[in-house]
Structure formats: C-alpha cells, structure tokens
C-alpha cells in the first residue's frame, strides 16, 4: 500500500534529489525519499538503544571487546 504525499524542499535539497536520480543510483525521487526515511528510522532506533544502554548503568562484568566477541561466538554456536 502506498500513499501520495506532497512535500516542499529547499532548492538545494531538490537538486540533491534530482542529482541522485540522474546519476542512475535511483530510479525515482520516491526511491531516494524511501531510502532516506529507512536510514532516518534506523538512526533513531540506534540512538534509542544507545540511550537505553547508557541508562541501564554499568556492566556487571568488566569485559573487553575480545570477551564480548568470544561470548557472542559461544552463544551462536550453542543456538
């Protein structure tokens, strides 16, 4: 399902949109906007998860990155 929405862009943003399509990287302006929204959504999710991690307090263990990776590999192997 899709919905048509009309938006206003600055001349600079409109030119970026047109250039992205003209370059052949995107088939349409809609594709550019959809990808931008997906990236915006992912960035906001990552920021929320980061904030939740900080709010959860210090880790119970003082693990190094090597420890974290080894633990992840053990979990993956046992799954």
N, C-alpha and C positions, 0 to 999 in steps of 0.2 A: 504494500500500500504506500502511496506517495501523496504528498500534499504540496501544492504550489504555494510558494511564499515569495513575496516581493520584498527586496531589501535595498537599502541605499548604501553605496560605497563611496569613499573618497576617490578622487581621480587616481591617486596613487594605488589604492587597493584594486580599483577596476582594471588598471593597467597590468598589475601583477596577475590578476585572474586571466586576462586576455593573453598575456605572455605565456602563462602555464599551458593554456590550450594550444596556442600557436606553435609551441615548442614540440608538440606531439606527446608530451608526458601525460596528458589527459585528453579524453575525447570530448569533454564538455565542461562548461562552467560548473554545472551541478556536481560533476565528479570532484572538482577541486574543493568545492564547499563541503561535500560529504567527507572527504579525507581530512580537511581542516577540523571539522566537528569531531571526527573519531579521535584525532590527536588531542584535541582540547579535552574530550571526555577522559582519555587515558591519563593525561597530565593531572587533571583534577582528582582522579582516583588515586594516583600515586601520591599526590600531596596529602590526601586524606589519610591514606595508610601510613605515610611518614609521620603525620601528626599523632595518629593513634599509637604508633610505636614509641614515640617520644613520651607521650602521656602515660604509657604503661610502666614507666620507671626503668631503673637499671636492670640489666640482665641478671638472672640468678647465678649464672656462671660467668667467669671471665674467660671467654672463648676467643681464640684467634680466628682469623679467616680460614686457616688450614683446618681447625677444629670444626668449624661450621660446614665446610665442604665435605669433610670426612663423615660427619653426621648425616648430611643430606644423601651421600652415596650409600651409607648403611640403610637409611630409610627406603631409598629407591630399590635397593637390592632385595629387601625383605617384603616389598609390596607385591 
